[in-house]
Amino acid sequence: MFKVLEQAGPFQGQSTANVLAEFLQDRCTQRAAKAIMSAGGLSRLMNSSIKEVEKWGLTPKEASLLKAARELSGRFLGEEINRTEITSAAAAEEYLRLKMSHLSREVFSVIWLNQKHHIISYEEMFIGSINAAAVYPRCVAKRALELDACAVILAHNHPSGDPAPSPSDVDVTRKLQETLEVFDIRVLDHIVVGKTTVSFAQEGLL
């Protein structure tokens, strides 16, 4: 999925705190390390609001830089995936984690794929409350036909952070499978995004 670098980057082998301090142009690595530790890890630090990041010792400008870095990393990974086939569940999960793990409300998204499993588009289709999003199989099928999609990867986030699929998650996935199968469109996976990710395909739920 990803090309191997021909030469090691200048930050390879350095600690996360050292890389963060370099990014923030801060000579005090200890301050970067404290922010990461206070947040409970780099992932939570990158996905937190500006106000939260400030509580962990970073300035408003540095907090804004982190948000920009997170957005850029998501767009970069999206472009990298768009250039090739989706052959790795791990790559799809990482892409969706960057897209969805920071969302405060539950969102149902779809990655539309062509016959060779190249990405046609990523779309957020349904937005719900903090607890649930209403998903309409007919709307998903209609959009798939509009895009001439041959396969899909479904995804939604759990704002609670717990990625464990609920019975309703399993139920709506089966309904979507049944609806899309009528049009010969495959559901390759359904990925739930929380603090970590869960793949229906890997869990044997598809």
C-alpha positions as CSV (number, residue, x, y, z in Angstrom):
1,M,0.0,0.0,0.0
2,F,2.8,2.4,0.9
3,K,6.1,2.9,-0.9
4,V,9.3,2.0,1.0
5,L,11.5,5.1,1.5
6,E,14.8,4.9,-0.3
7,Q,16.6,6.7,2.5
8,A,15.8,7.0,6.2
9,G,14.2,10.3,7.0
10,P,16.0,12.8,9.3
11,F,13.7,12.0,12.2
12,Q,13.7,8.2,12.0
13,G,14.9,6.7,15.3
14,Q,14.1,9.9,17.2
15,S,11.5,9.9,20.0
16,T,8.0,11.2,19.4
17,A,8.7,14.0,21.9
18,N,11.8,15.0,19.9
19,V,9.9,15.0,16.6
20,L,7.0,17.0,18.2
21,A,9.5,19.6,19.7
22,E,11.1,19.9,16.3
23,F,7.8,20.5,14.6
24,L,6.8,23.1,17.1
25,Q,10.3,24.7,16.8
26,D,10.7,24.3,20.5
27,R,14.1,23.5,21.9
28,C,12.5,22.1,25.1
29,T,11.8,18.4,24.4
30,Q,10.6,18.0,28.0
31,R,7.6,20.3,27.3
32,A,6.6,18.2,24.3
33,A,7.0,15.0,26.3
34,K,4.9,16.4,29.1
35,A,2.1,17.4,26.7
36,I,2.1,13.9,25.1
37,M,2.0,12.3,28.6
38,S,-0.7,14.6,29.9
39,A,-2.9,13.9,26.9
40,G,-2.4,10.2,27.3
41,G,-0.6,9.7,24.0
42,L,0.1,11.5,20.7
43,S,-3.1,10.3,19.1
44,R,-5.3,11.9,21.7
45,L,-3.1,15.1,21.7
46,M,-3.6,15.4,17.9
47,N,-7.3,14.7,18.0
48,S,-8.1,17.0,20.9
49,S,-9.7,20.5,20.7
50,I,-7.5,23.6,20.8
51,K,-8.7,24.4,24.4
52,E,-7.8,20.9,25.6
53,V,-4.3,21.1,24.0
54,E,-3.7,24.4,25.7
55,K,-4.5,22.7,29.1
56,W,-1.6,20.3,28.4
57,G,0.9,23.1,28.2
58,L,1.0,24.2,24.5
59,T,0.3,27.7,23.3
60,P,-2.7,28.6,21.1
61,K,-0.5,28.9,18.1
62,E,1.1,25.5,18.8
63,A,-2.4,24.0,19.3
64,S,-3.5,25.4,15.9
65,L,-0.3,24.0,14.3
66,L,-1.2,20.5,15.6
67,K,-4.7,20.8,14.2
68,A,-3.3,21.8,10.8
69,A,-0.8,18.9,10.9
70,R,-3.6,16.5,11.7
71,E,-5.6,17.8,8.7
72,L,-2.7,17.6,6.4
73,S,-1.8,14.1,7.4
74,G,-5.4,12.9,6.8
75,R,-5.3,14.6,3.3
76,F,-1.9,13.1,2.5
77,L,-3.0,9.6,3.4
78,G,-6.2,10.0,1.5
79,E,-4.3,11.0,-1.7
80,E,-1.9,8.1,-1.2
81,I,-4.7,5.6,-0.9
82,N,-6.6,7.2,-3.8
83,R,-3.6,6.4,-6.1
84,T,-3.9,2.6,-5.7
85,E,-6.1,-0.3,-4.8
86,I,-7.3,-1.0,-1.3
87,T,-5.5,-4.3,-0.6
88,S,-4.9,-3.7,3.1
89,A,-7.5,-3.6,5.8
90,A,-5.0,-1.8,8.0
91,A,-4.5,1.0,5.5
92,A,-8.3,1.5,5.3
93,E,-8.6,1.5,9.1
94,E,-5.8,4.1,9.4
95,Y,-7.3,6.3,6.8
96,L,-10.8,6.2,8.5
97,R,-9.3,6.7,11.9
98,L,-7.7,10.0,10.7
99,K,-10.9,11.0,9.0
100,M,-13.3,10.1,11.9
101,S,-11.7,9.6,15.3
102,H,-11.9,13.3,16.2
103,L,-15.7,13.7,15.4
104,S,-17.9,14.5,18.4
105,R,-21.1,13.2,16.8
106,E,-21.8,9.8,15.3
107,V,-21.2,9.9,11.5
108,F,-21.8,7.1,8.9
109,S,-19.4,7.2,6.0
110,V,-18.8,5.2,2.9
111,I,-15.7,4.7,0.8
112,W,-16.9,4.0,-2.8
113,L,-14.8,1.7,-4.9
114,N,-14.6,0.8,-8.6
115,Q,-14.2,-2.7,-10.0
116,K,-10.4,-2.7,-9.2
117,H,-11.1,-1.4,-5.7
118,H,-9.6,2.0,-6.5
119,I,-11.3,4.7,-4.5
120,I,-14.0,6.7,-6.3
121,S,-14.9,8.9,-3.4
122,Y,-15.1,9.1,0.4
123,E,-18.4,10.6,1.7
124,E,-20.0,11.3,5.0
125,M,-23.6,10.3,4.4
126,F,-25.5,10.4,7.6
127,I,-24.9,12.5,10.8
128,G,-26.7,11.6,14.0
129,S,-26.7,12.5,17.7
130,I,-23.8,11.6,19.9
131,N,-25.4,8.1,20.3
132,A,-26.7,7.1,16.9
133,A,-27.0,7.9,13.2
134,A,-30.0,6.9,11.2
135,V,-28.7,4.9,8.1
136,Y,-31.0,4.4,5.1
137,P,-30.0,1.5,2.8
138,R,-32.0,2.9,-0.1
139,C,-30.0,6.2,0.0
140,V,-26.7,4.2,0.0
141,A,-27.8,2.1,-2.9
142,K,-28.9,5.1,-4.9
143,R,-25.6,6.9,-4.3
144,A,-23.6,3.7,-5.3
145,L,-25.5,3.6,-8.6
146,E,-24.9,7.3,-9.2
147,L,-21.1,6.7,-8.7
148,D,-21.1,3.4,-10.6
149,A,-19.5,1.8,-7.5
150,C,-18.8,-1.9,-7.6
151,A,-17.8,-2.2,-3.9
152,V,-18.0,-0.2,-0.7
153,I,-16.3,0.0,2.7
154,L,-18.7,1.2,5.3
155,A,-17.6,3.1,8.4
156,H,-18.9,4.9,11.4
157,N,-17.5,6.3,14.6
158,H,-18.3,5.8,18.2
159,P,-17.7,9.2,20.0
160,S,-17.6,7.3,23.3
161,G,-14.3,5.8,22.1
162,D,-15.4,2.2,22.5
163,P,-15.2,0.7,18.9
164,A,-17.1,-2.5,19.9
165,P,-20.0,-3.0,17.3
166,S,-23.5,-2.9,18.8
167,P,-26.3,-5.2,17.8
168,S,-27.8,-2.4,15.8
169,D,-24.5,-1.9,14.0
170,V,-24.6,-5.5,12.9
171,D,-28.2,-5.3,11.9
172,V,-27.8,-2.2,9.7
173,T,-24.7,-3.8,8.1
174,R,-26.7,-6.9,7.1
175,K,-29.5,-4.7,5.7
176,L,-27.0,-2.7,3.7
177,Q,-25.5,-6.0,2.4
178,E,-28.8,-7.3,1.3
179,T,-29.8,-4.1,-0.4
180,L,-26.5,-3.7,-2.3
181,E,-26.3,-7.3,-3.3
182,V,-29.4,-6.7,-5.4
183,F,-27.2,-4.4,-7.6
184,D,-24.2,-6.7,-7.4
185,I,-22.3,-4.3,-5.2
186,R,-20.1,-5.9,-2.6
187,V,-19.6,-4.7,1.0
188,L,-15.9,-5.4,1.6
189,D,-15.9,-4.2,5.3
190,H,-17.6,-2.1,7.9
191,I,-15.1,-0.3,10.1
192,V,-16.0,1.1,13.5
193,V,-13.8,4.0,14.7
194,G,-13.2,4.8,18.3
195,K,-10.0,5.1,20.2
196,T,-9.0,2.1,18.2
197,T,-10.8,0.5,15.2
198,V,-12.8,-2.7,14.7
199,S,-13.1,-4.4,11.3
200,F,-16.3,-6.4,10.7
201,A,-14.4,-8.4,8.1
202,Q,-11.6,-9.4,10.4
203,E,-14.1,-10.2,13.2
204,G,-16.1,-12.5,11.0
205,L,-19.2,-10.3,11.1
206,L,-19.6,-10.0,7.3
